[in-house]
Amino acid sequence: MSSIIERTDVVIVGAGFTGLSAALELKRAGIDFLVLEARDRVGGRAEAVRNGLGELVDSGGQFLCVDMPQVMALAKAHRKTFVETYIEGEFITHPSMTPARAERTYQVAMAIRERMNGIALDDPSIAGLTVATWLGRQGDTADAKAAFRSMIEGLWCLALDKVPLWYLIDNDRRITNEVFELQYFLRETMQSLADDLAGDLGDRLRLGEAATRIERGRQGVRVVSTGGVIEAGAALVALPPATAAKLDFAPALPAALAGALGVWESGAVIKILVRYASPFWRERDLCGMVMWRDQPGLFACDASTDTDHAALVVFVGGPLALRWHPLGEAALRAEVTARLVEALGAPAADIVDFSARDWTHDRWSGGAYSDLIVDVAARHAEREILAGAPPVYFAASEVSPSFPGYVEGAIVAGRIAAGKIQSAIATSASGS
């Protein structure tokens, strides 16, 4: 380790969309900073890889819609190409139902979600309840409950018996899109947008440099990384809460804050892109969307960039991802192929390329799509994290006031955190 101690105004730990957005705000304000990123790339849980055909594909966060204003504006500003998700035709539920029954089941599942979100957070009747316990007490049909469970475990990627009901209500209310959240994806990939943002940071960004320890003092912070020691006036930990909790803090964080970071668990997701020679499902007037009722958390949709680049993206979320996590590539491919054939017919076996990214227990982000609170009593966890322990601040998509767990939420959270740090710096300067 170098014995030279660097100095800057702010150290940002993490170059996902939260850290990048915070850095760009500080840059605009003329505040010096360094961004440390443990991975050899930016983007966090937005990632792109080459599949077996050499195509650059999204292996992490991908979709966006017009109701996500910040990420839409950035994508337009950086001249990204929007690909509209194909939704023409019939939606498949498996095991199969008649279209009328499937529509009815979907409507009731959505009604359960609306009923849940209509509950007041301070309603004493929900104290201590998990989503699973509450769902079990509802009088809806088994089909509707199964559809609700598959939807929720697919979106939040944890078992319903782990998630506090109050937390899911509070979280879901902040996801305010009225159009389909899978409306678009970027032809150039979502990570390419992160790369563009990083390009504006120049040498203030360090890749492959993990922060290991953050020391707090009256005069600021010392951040120890795999590359050396940096002294700064403040540090922003722009990491998912469960990952932030693994950092070494000296002195130890206040008990309430440490406790707040410790009540989160990362979601479990395996994301798969299945390439075909043609979008065969469209020939049968199918849109390519499939929800498996017998495998909660399993969902597929059309991710073709055009008819010559036909693809289905398959999401394996929650307990199912944990069960399939130990499988090797061949066994995972066999499981997924068998279910696609069951739902879409024999042509689904004619796969051109199968590209899987298992985010379960990811080294640097813990999992995907986001971390969730798993302690029914941790009502003040987000508030404690947002308060931080100045001069150490925390930000993540998980604690965003809008679209928590999404790229949109990460951008908003990063900008808010940068604003707090700017205010603190300005206050300190005026008082000195």
C-alpha positions in Angstrom: 0.0 0.0 0.0 1.2 3.5 -0.9 2.3 5.6 2.1 1.1 8.8 0.3 -2.1 10.2 1.7 -4.3 11.8 -0.9 -6.7 14.6 0.0 -10.0 15.7 -1.5 -13.3 17.2 -0.4 -15.5 14.1 -0.7 -14.9 10.4 -1.2 -17.7 8.5 -2.9 -17.7 4.7 -2.3 -19.5 3.0 -5.2 -19.9 3.9 -8.9 -23.4 2.6 -9.5 -26.0 5.1 -10.7 -26.2 6.5 -7.1 -22.5 7.3 -6.8 -22.2 8.5 -10.4 -25.2 10.9 -10.0 -23.9 12.2 -6.7 -20.4 12.8 -8.3 -21.8 14.7 -11.2 -23.8 17.0 -8.8 -20.6 17.7 -6.8 -18.7 18.4 -10.0 -21.3 20.9 -11.1 -21.0 22.6 -7.7 -17.2 22.8 -8.0 -16.6 20.4 -5.1 -13.6 18.1 -5.4 -14.2 14.4 -5.0 -12.9 10.9 -5.7 -15.1 7.9 -6.6 -13.9 4.5 -5.6 -15.4 1.5 -7.3 -14.5 -2.1 -6.3 -15.5 -3.6 -9.7 -13.6 -3.1 -12.9 -16.6 -1.3 -14.4 -19.3 1.3 -13.4 -23.0 0.7 -13.2 -23.4 -1.5 -10.1 -26.4 -3.7 -10.7 -26.7 -2.3 -14.3 -24.3 -4.5 -16.3 -23.7 -5.5 -19.9 -21.9 -8.6 -21.2 -21.2 -10.2 -24.5 -23.4 -13.3 -25.1 -22.2 -16.3 -27.0 -23.0 -14.5 -30.3 -20.8 -11.6 -29.4 -23.8 -9.3 -28.9 -23.6 -6.8 -26.0 -26.7 -7.5 -23.8 -28.0 -6.2 -20.5 -27.3 -8.7 -17.8 -28.5 -6.4 -15.0 -30.9 -3.5 -14.7 -32.5 -2.9 -18.1 -36.0 -1.6 -18.4 -37.4 1.9 -18.1 -40.6 3.8 -18.9 -41.7 7.4 -19.5 -42.9 7.7 -15.9 -39.2 7.5 -14.8 -38.2 11.1 -15.6 -34.6 11.2 -14.5 -33.3 8.1 -16.3 -35.4 9.0 -19.4 -33.9 12.4 -19.5 -30.4 11.1 -19.1 -30.9 8.5 -21.8 -32.2 11.1 -24.2 -29.4 13.5 -23.4 -26.9 10.8 -24.2 -28.7 9.9 -27.4 -29.6 6.4 -26.5 -31.9 4.4 -28.8 -35.1 3.3 -27.1 -36.4 -0.1 -28.0 -40.1 -0.5 -27.3 -40.9 -3.8 -25.6 -43.2 -5.9 -27.8 -46.6 -6.4 -26.1 -48.9 -7.2 -28.9 -50.8 -10.4 -28.5 -51.8 -12.8 -25.7 -50.1 -13.0 -22.3 -49.5 -16.6 -21.2 -50.0 -17.9 -17.7 -48.8 -21.4 -17.0 -50.3 -23.8 -16.1 -52.6 -22.4 -18.8 -56.0 -20.8 -18.2 -58.6 -19.6 -20.6 -58.0 -16.0 -21.6 -61.1 -14.8 -19.6 -60.0 -16.7 -16.5 -56.4 -15.4 -16.8 -57.7 -11.8 -17.2 -59.9 -12.2 -14.2 -57.1 -13.7 -12.1 -54.8 -10.9 -13.0 -57.4 -8.2 -12.2 -58.0 -9.8 -8.8 -54.2 -10.1 -8.1 -53.9 -6.3 -8.9 -56.9 -5.6 -6.6 -55.1 -7.4 -3.8 -52.1 -5.2 -4.4 -54.3 -2.1 -4.3 -56.0 -3.3 -1.2 -52.6 -3.8 0.5 -51.5 -0.3 -0.5 -54.7 1.2 0.9 -53.7 0.1 4.4 -52.4 2.9 6.7 -48.8 2.3 7.7 -49.7 3.0 11.4 -52.7 0.6 11.3 -52.2 -1.4 14.5 -53.8 -4.5 12.9 -50.7 -5.0 10.7 -48.1 -4.7 13.4 -45.7 -7.6 13.2 -47.3 -9.0 10.0 -45.3 -10.3 7.0 -46.8 -10.1 3.6 -47.3 -13.9 3.6 -49.3 -13.8 6.9 -51.5 -11.0 5.6 -52.1 -12.7 2.2 -53.1 -15.9 4.0 -55.9 -14.0 5.8 -57.4 -12.6 2.6 -60.6 -14.2 1.2 -59.5 -14.2 -2.5 -59.3 -17.3 -4.7 -56.2 -19.5 -4.6 -55.5 -18.6 -8.2 -55.5 -14.9 -7.4 -53.3 -15.3 -4.4 -50.9 -17.5 -6.4 -50.7 -14.8 -9.1 -50.2 -12.0 -6.4 -47.4 -14.1 -4.8 -45.7 -14.7 -8.1 -45.9 -11.0 -9.0 -44.5 -9.8 -5.6 -41.8 -12.4 -5.3 -40.8 -11.7 -9.0 -40.6 -7.9 -8.4 -39.1 -7.9 -4.9 -37.2 -11.2 -5.1 -37.6 -12.4 -1.5 -40.0 -14.9 0.0 -43.2 -13.2 1.2 -42.7 -14.7 4.7 -39.6 -12.5 5.1 -41.0 -9.2 4.0 -42.8 -7.0 6.6 -46.2 -5.9 5.3 -45.7 -2.3 6.3 -42.4 -2.2 4.4 -43.9 -3.5 1.2 -46.7 -1.0 1.4 -44.3 1.9 2.0 -42.0 0.7 -0.8 -44.7 0.0 -3.3 -46.3 3.4 -2.9 -43.1 5.1 -4.1 -43.2 3.1 -7.4 -45.6 5.5 -9.2 -45.5 4.5 -12.9 -48.9 4.3 -14.6 -47.5 2.9 -17.8 -45.9 -0.5 -18.1 -42.5 -0.4 -16.3 -41.0 -2.6 -19.0 -42.0 -0.1 -21.7 -38.5 0.4 -23.1 -34.9 -0.8 -23.0 -31.8 0.8 -24.5 -30.3 -0.7 -27.6 -26.9 0.3 -26.4 -27.6 -1.2 -22.9 -28.3 0.5 -19.6 -24.6 0.1 -18.6 -23.6 2.2 -21.6 -25.5 5.1 -19.9 -23.5 4.6 -16.7 -20.3 4.5 -18.9 -21.3 7.8 -20.4 -21.9 9.4 -17.0 -18.5 8.0 -15.8 -16.8 9.5 -18.9 -17.6 13.0 -17.4 -15.7 12.2 -14.2 -12.2 11.8 -15.8 -9.5 10.8 -13.4 -11.8 11.4 -10.4 -13.0 7.8 -10.8 -11.0 4.8 -9.7 -12.0 1.4 -10.9 -10.9 -1.8 -9.2 -10.3 0.0 -5.9 -12.4 -1.2 -3.0 -12.9 0.9 0.1 -12.3 -1.3 3.2 -12.4 1.1 6.2 -13.9 4.5 6.9 -12.5 6.4 9.9 -14.5 9.4 11.2 -13.0 12.3 13.0 -13.8 15.9 13.9 -11.9 17.2 10.9 -13.4 14.8 8.4 -12.8 11.2 7.3 -10.0 8.9 6.3 -10.9 6.3 3.7 -8.7 3.2 3.5 -8.9 1.4 0.2 -7.0 -1.3 -1.6 -5.1 1.5 -3.3 -4.1 3.7 -0.4 -5.5 6.2 2.1 -7.6 9.3 1.2 -8.4 12.1 3.6 -11.6 14.1 2.9 -14.1 16.4 4.5 -16.9 13.9 4.0 -17.6 10.4 2.6 -20.7 9.2 0.8 -21.3 5.4 0.9 -23.3 4.9 -2.2 -23.8 1.1 -1.8 -26.9 -1.1 -1.1 -27.5 -1.2 2.7 -26.5 -4.8 3.2 -23.2 -4.2 1.4 -22.6 -0.9 3.2 -23.0 -2.8 6.5 -19.9 -4.9 5.7 -17.6 -1.9 5.6 -15.3 -1.4 8.6 -16.1 1.9 10.4 -14.0 3.5 13.1 -15.2 4.4 15.5 -18.1 2.1 15.2 -21.2 3.7 13.8 -23.9 4.8 16.3 -25.9 1.8 17.4 -29.1 3.0 15.8 -27.4 3.5 12.4 -25.5 0.2 12.6 -28.8 -1.5 13.5 -30.6 0.2 10.6 -28.0 -1.1 8.1 -28.2 -4.6 9.5 -31.9 -5.3 8.9 -31.7 -5.6 5.1 -31.4 -8.7 3.0 -30.5 -8.7 -0.7 -32.9 -10.0 -3.3 -32.1 -13.1 -5.3 -32.3 -13.0 -9.1 -31.0 -15.0 -12.0 -31.5 -13.1 -15.3 -31.3 -15.0 -18.6 -31.4 -13.9 -22.2 -32.5 -16.6 -24.6 -31.8 -15.8 -28.2 -33.8 -17.4 -31.1 -33.6 -17.2 -34.9 -37.0 -15.6 -35.0 -39.7 -14.4 -32.6 -41.8 -17.6 -33.2 -44.3 -16.7 -30.5 -45.5 -13.7 -32.5 -46.6 -16.1 -35.3 -49.2 -17.5 -32.8 -50.3 -14.0 -31.7 -48.4 -14.3 -28.4 -46.6 -11.3 -26.9 -43.9 -13.5 -25.4 -44.9 -12.6 -21.8 -45.2 -15.7 -19.5 -46.0 -15.8 -15.8 -45.6 -19.2 -14.2 -48.1 -19.7 -11.4 -46.6 -23.0 -10.3 -43.1 -21.4 -10.1 -43.6 -18.1 -8.2 -41.0 -15.5 -9.3 -40.5 -17.0 -12.9 -41.4 -14.5 -15.6 -40.5 -14.0 -19.3 -41.0 -11.3 -21.8 -40.0 -10.3 -25.4 -36.6 -8.6 -25.4 -36.0 -8.6 -29.2 -34.2 -5.6 -30.6 -35.8 -6.5 -34.0 -37.1 -9.6 -35.8 -33.5 -10.6 -36.7 -32.5 -10.4 -33.1 -35.3 -12.3 -31.4 -34.9 -12.9 -27.7 -36.8 -13.6 -24.5 -35.6 -12.4 -21.2 -36.3 -14.7 -18.4 -36.3 -13.6 -14.7 -35.9 -16.1 -11.9 -36.6 -14.3 -8.7 -36.9 -14.9 -4.9 -36.9 -18.4 -3.4 -36.8 -20.0 -6.9 -33.6 -18.2 -7.7 -32.1 -19.5 -4.4 -33.2 -23.1 -5.3 -31.7 -22.8 -8.8 -28.6 -21.0 -7.7 -26.6 -24.2 -7.1 -27.3 -25.6 -10.6 -24.6 -25.6 -13.1 -25.1 -23.9 -16.5 -26.3 -27.0 -18.2 -28.9 -27.9 -15.5 -30.1 -24.3 -15.4 -30.5 -24.2 -19.2 -32.5 -27.5 -19.0 -34.8 -26.2 -16.3 -35.5 -23.0 -18.2 -35.9 -24.6 -21.6 -38.3 -27.2 -20.2 -40.5 -24.4 -18.8 -40.4 -22.3 -22.0 -41.4 -25.4 -24.0 -44.3 -26.1 -21.7 -45.6 -22.5 -22.0 -44.7 -21.6 -25.6 -44.4 -24.9 -27.4 -41.7 -27.0 -29.1 -40.0 -24.1 -31.0 -38.9 -22.7 -27.6 -36.3 -25.5 -27.5 -34.5 -24.2 -30.6 -32.3 -21.9 -28.7 -29.5 -20.0 -30.6 -27.8 -18.7 -27.4 -28.4 -18.9 -23.7 -26.8 -16.2 -21.5 -27.4 -16.3 -17.7 -26.3 -13.9 -15.0 -26.8 -15.2 -11.5 -27.0 -12.1 -9.1 -27.6 -14.3 -6.1 -25.0 -13.6 -3.4 -23.1 -11.2 -5.7 -19.8 -10.2 -4.2 -20.2 -6.4 -4.5 -23.9 -5.8 -4.4 -25.2 -8.8 -2.4 -27.9 -9.6 -4.9 -30.6 -7.9 -7.0 -32.8 -6.1 -7.8 -32.4 -4.4 -4.4 -32.1 -5.1 -0.7 -35.3 -5.3 1.4 -35.9 -4.8 5.1 -36.6 -8.1 6.7 -37.2 -7.1 10.3 -40.9 -6.3 11.1 -39.8 -3.9 13.9 -37.4 -1.8 11.9 -39.8 1.0 11.1 -37.1 3.7 11.4 -34.3 2.0 9.4 -34.5 4.2 6.3 -34.7 7.4 8.4 -31.5 6.4 10.3 -29.6 5.6 7.1 -30.6 8.9 5.5 -29.5 10.8 8.6 -26.1 9.0 8.5 -23.3 9.8 10.8 -21.9 13.1 9.4 -19.3 13.5 7.9 -20.2 10.0 6.7 -23.4 9.9 4.6 -25.3 7.0 3.0 -27.4 6.8 -0.2 -28.8 4.0 -2.3 -31.7 3.3 -4.6 -33.3 1.4 -1.7 -33.9 4.6 0.3 -34.9 6.8 -2.5 -38.2 8.7 -2.2 -39.2 7.6 -5.7 -38.7 4.2 -7.5 -36.7 2.5 -4.8 -34.8 -0.5 -6.2 -34.7 1.0 -9.8 -32.1 3.0 -11.7 -34.5 5.9 -11.5 -34.4 5.7 -7.7 -30.6 5.4 -7.7 -30.3 8.7 -9.6 -32.7 10.5 -7.3 -31.0 9.2 -4.2 -27.5 10.2 -5.5 -28.6 13.7 -6.3 -30.3 14.2 -2.9 -27.2 13.0 -1.1 -25.0 15.3 -3.0 -27.3 18.2 -2.1 -26.9 17.3 1.6 -23.1 17.2 1.4 -23.1 20.6 -0.5 -25.2 22.1 2.2 -22.9 20.7 5.0 -19.8 22.1 3.2 -21.4 25.5 2.7 -22.5 25.6 6.4 -19.0 24.6 7.5 -17.4 27.3 5.2 -19.7 30.0 6.5 -19.0 29.1 10.1 -15.2 29.0 9.8 
